[in-house]
Amino acid sequence: MTVRLIDDAAVFPPGNMPTPLAIAGHRAHRRAWYADLVGPLLIPALRIDEFVAHLDEGALGAASADPIDTVLIAGRDTHTADDGIGLGVLVRARNVLLDDDRVQLVGIELALPNFADLGALTRTLLDQLSFGVPAAIEIPRIDGWQHALDVLAEDGAERAKFRTGGPTSADVPSDDELSIFLTACVERSLAFKLTAGLHHAVRRGEPDAPEHGFLNVLAAVTALLAGATRIDARSLVAEQDPTVLLGVLNGDLAPRARSLFTAYGSCSISEPLDDLVALGILRRPHEEV
């Protein structure tokens, strides 16, 4: 249920870890007892030169010197940099990494702009992708976002990406909005990842200021696969009792739910790890069984 659940977004806000420390920290995660929990290191494509310059940070032995699984991110800060979407920035970053055996490029991520015909734009984008690795396409929270999901589901090769947090309350989708997105993905059998805000396993906060939980998401998707309604999914998105969520996740559909909810990006590994240990889902090596 937790294998490669958390993509390492240490260099992104609010963590903003310096690149050398992020690389060393990621290598430490990959050596740790919880290594299976941690997915690739997420790197802004605009900072590829800085990343490469520090790639040997934290390489303290043969195991640490294994190639770093890396995903290149072209966020909305790249939209004015080249072609309006960020493909040029990604191409340059990918080319910098070519033949560098210290890195294994395992994915790219792009963000659709907050305007235009999202269906047509998504189709055009998919026609231009030629990176040889999977892509996650961030869907903006504007009218017509479902058309982007339709195109992604029809194509079947890439994932959707949805933002679940940010620096202001306006950046956090409501329980309704998140449950609508999850339902739309399940209805289309469309894999997705989430980003930002999911530092804890279980939802926190008030209805008008939620801090969403990653187990809530997994439970909602599991329930939807079992035939639950969108209203049922909303209740699970808002649920703050972990026993309710774990009860849902005890069923046979949880692995299938993970195949849809593939991962989420977090600048913190320690916070979700501590929650998983406290809930008994993961056990530290020194703990008695």
C-alpha positions in Angstrom: 0.0 0.0 0.0 2.9 2.4 0.7 5.5 1.3 -1.8 6.9 4.4 -3.6 4.0 6.4 -2.4 5.9 9.6 -1.7 7.8 11.5 -4.4 10.6 13.4 -2.8 9.9 17.1 -3.4 12.4 18.5 -0.9 13.6 21.4 -3.1 10.0 22.7 -3.5 8.0 25.0 -1.2 7.4 25.1 1.6 10.5 23.0 2.4 12.8 24.8 -0.1 15.8 22.6 0.8 19.0 23.7 -0.9 19.8 21.3 -3.8 23.0 19.8 -2.2 21.1 18.9 0.9 18.1 17.6 -1.0 20.4 15.2 -3.0 22.2 14.0 0.1 18.9 13.6 1.9 17.4 11.6 -0.9 20.4 9.3 -0.9 19.9 8.9 2.8 16.2 8.0 2.3 17.2 5.4 -0.3 19.5 3.8 2.3 17.0 3.9 5.2 14.7 1.1 6.5 11.7 2.9 4.9 13.4 3.2 1.5 10.4 1.4 -0.2 8.2 4.3 0.8 10.1 6.9 -1.2 9.8 7.4 -4.9 11.9 9.6 -7.3 13.6 12.9 -6.5 11.6 15.8 -8.1 13.8 18.5 -9.7 12.7 21.7 -11.4 13.8 21.6 -15.0 14.8 25.2 -14.8 17.4 24.3 -12.2 19.0 21.3 -14.0 22.5 22.8 -14.1 22.4 23.4 -10.3 21.2 19.8 -9.8 24.0 18.3 -12.0 26.6 20.4 -10.3 25.8 18.8 -6.9 25.0 15.2 -8.0 27.9 13.8 -6.1 26.6 15.2 -2.8 25.9 12.4 -0.3 27.5 9.6 -2.4 29.2 7.8 0.5 29.5 4.3 -0.8 28.5 1.9 -3.6 24.8 1.8 -2.6 24.7 5.5 -2.4 26.3 5.9 -5.8 23.5 4.1 -7.6 21.7 6.3 -10.1 19.2 8.7 -8.6 15.7 8.1 -10.0 14.7 11.6 -11.1 11.6 13.4 -12.4 11.9 16.7 -14.2 9.2 19.3 -13.4 8.1 22.1 -15.7 5.7 24.1 -13.7 3.7 27.2 -14.6 6.9 29.2 -14.0 8.0 27.9 -17.4 5.0 28.9 -19.4 6.6 32.1 -20.7 10.1 30.6 -21.1 9.6 28.8 -24.4 6.5 27.4 -26.0 3.9 28.4 -23.4 3.8 24.9 -21.8 7.4 24.2 -20.8 8.4 21.5 -23.4 11.5 23.4 -24.4 12.7 23.7 -20.8 12.2 20.0 -20.4 14.0 19.1 -23.6 17.0 21.1 -22.5 17.0 19.5 -19.1 16.6 16.0 -20.5 19.6 16.7 -22.9 21.8 17.8 -20.0 21.1 14.4 -18.3 21.8 12.3 -21.4 24.7 9.9 -20.8 25.0 10.9 -17.1 25.1 7.6 -15.4 24.5 9.2 -12.0 20.8 9.8 -13.0 18.0 7.7 -14.2 15.2 9.9 -15.7 12.0 8.1 -14.8 9.4 10.8 -15.6 8.4 14.4 -16.5 5.7 16.6 -15.2 4.0 19.6 -16.9 1.3 22.0 -15.9 -1.5 23.1 -18.3 -2.2 26.9 -18.3 -5.2 28.3 -16.5 -7.0 29.2 -19.7 -7.7 27.9 -23.2 -9.5 24.8 -24.4 -8.0 22.3 -22.1 -9.1 19.3 -24.1 -7.6 20.6 -27.3 -4.5 21.8 -25.5 -4.0 18.4 -23.8 -4.3 16.6 -27.2 -1.7 18.9 -28.7 0.6 18.4 -25.8 0.4 14.6 -25.9 1.1 14.7 -29.7 4.4 16.6 -28.9 5.6 14.4 -26.1 8.6 12.3 -27.1 10.6 11.9 -23.9 10.5 8.1 -23.6 9.3 8.3 -20.0 5.9 8.7 -18.4 4.4 12.1 -18.0 2.1 13.6 -15.4 -0.1 16.5 -16.7 -1.2 19.0 -14.0 -4.8 19.9 -14.4 -5.8 23.5 -13.5 -8.8 24.1 -11.3 -10.8 25.9 -13.9 -14.0 25.2 -15.8 -13.5 22.5 -18.4 -10.8 20.5 -16.6 -12.8 17.4 -17.2 -12.0 17.7 -21.0 -8.3 17.3 -20.2 -9.1 14.1 -18.2 -11.1 12.8 -21.2 -8.1 13.2 -23.5 -5.7 11.7 -21.0 -8.0 8.7 -20.5 -8.4 8.2 -24.2 -4.7 8.3 -24.7 -4.0 6.0 -21.8 -0.3 6.5 -21.6 0.0 9.4 -19.1 -1.3 10.4 -15.7 -3.2 13.4 -14.5 -1.8 15.5 -11.7 -3.8 17.6 -9.3 -2.8 20.2 -6.7 -4.1 19.6 -3.2 -2.3 22.4 -1.3 -0.3 25.6 -1.5 0.7 28.7 0.3 -2.8 30.2 0.7 -6.2 28.7 1.5 -7.3 29.4 -2.0 -4.7 26.8 -3.2 -6.4 24.0 -1.2 -9.4 22.3 -2.9 -12.4 21.8 -0.8 -13.6 18.3 0.1 -16.2 18.6 -2.6 -13.7 19.6 -5.3 -11.2 16.9 -4.4 -13.9 14.2 -4.3 -15.2 15.3 -7.7 -11.7 15.0 -9.1 -11.2 11.6 -7.6 -14.5 10.4 -8.9 -13.8 11.7 -12.4 -10.5 9.8 -12.5 -12.0 6.5 -11.2 -14.9 6.8 -13.7 -12.3 7.1 -16.5 -9.9 4.5 -15.0 -7.3 7.3 -15.2 -4.2 7.1 -13.1 -3.2 10.3 -11.2 -0.8 11.8 -8.7 -1.3 14.6 -6.3 1.0 17.4 -5.2 1.3 19.8 -2.3 -0.3 19.8 1.1 -0.5 16.0 1.8 2.0 16.0 4.7 -0.2 13.8 6.9 -2.0 10.5 6.6 -5.4 11.7 7.9 -7.3 14.9 7.1 -6.9 17.8 9.5 -8.5 21.2 9.8 -12.0 22.7 9.5 -14.3 22.3 6.5 -13.3 25.8 5.2 -9.6 25.2 5.8 -8.8 21.5 5.1 -5.4 19.8 5.2 -6.1 16.7 3.2 -4.8 13.3 4.1 -3.2 10.8 1.7 -5.0 7.9 3.4 -8.3 9.7 2.9 -7.6 9.9 -0.8 -6.6 6.2 -1.0 -9.8 5.2 1.0 -12.0 7.3 -1.2 -10.6 5.8 -4.4 -11.0 2.3 -2.9 -14.6 3.0 -2.0 -15.3 4.4 -5.5 -13.9 1.2 -7.1 -16.3 -0.7 -4.9 -19.3 1.2 -6.3 -19.5 4.1 -3.8 -21.0 7.4 -4.9 -19.3 10.7 -5.1 -21.0 11.7 -1.9 -19.6 8.7 -0.2 -16.1 9.6 -1.5 -16.6 13.1 -0.1 -17.3 11.7 3.3 -14.1 9.7 3.2 -12.1 12.8 2.0 -13.4 14.6 5.1 -13.1 11.7 7.5 -10.8 12.4 10.5 -11.0 9.0 12.2 -8.2 6.8 10.9 -10.0 3.6 12.0 -12.7 4.4 9.4 -10.1 4.8 6.7 -8.2 1.7 7.6 -11.4 -0.3 7.6 -12.0 0.7 4.0 -8.4 -0.1 3.1 -8.6 -3.6 4.5 -10.5 -4.8 1.5 -9.2 -6.4 -1.7 -9.5 -3.3 -3.8 -6.8 -1.3 -2.1 -4.0 -2.5 -4.5 -6.1 -1.5 -7.4 -6.7 1.9 -5.8 -2.9 2.3 -5.5 -2.6 1.6 -9.3 -4.8 4.7 -9.8 -3.4 6.9 -7.0 0.2 6.3 -8.0 2.0 8.8 -5.8 2.0 12.2 -4.3 4.8 14.8 -4.0 5.9 16.0 -0.6 8.7 18.2 0.6 8.7 16.2 3.8 9.3 12.5 4.2 9.5 12.5 8.0 5.9 13.8 8.7 4.0 11.1 6.6 6.5 8.5 7.8 5.8 9.3 11.4 2.1 9.1 10.8 2.4 5.7 9.1 4.4 4.4 12.1 1.9 5.8 14.6 -1.0 4.1 12.7 0.9 0.7 12.7 1.1 0.6 8.9 4.9 0.7 9.0 7.0 -0.5 11.8 10.5 0.7 12.7 13.1 -2.1 12.7 13.7 -1.9 16.5 10.0 -2.2 17.4 8.8 -5.5 18.7 6.2 -7.4 16.7 
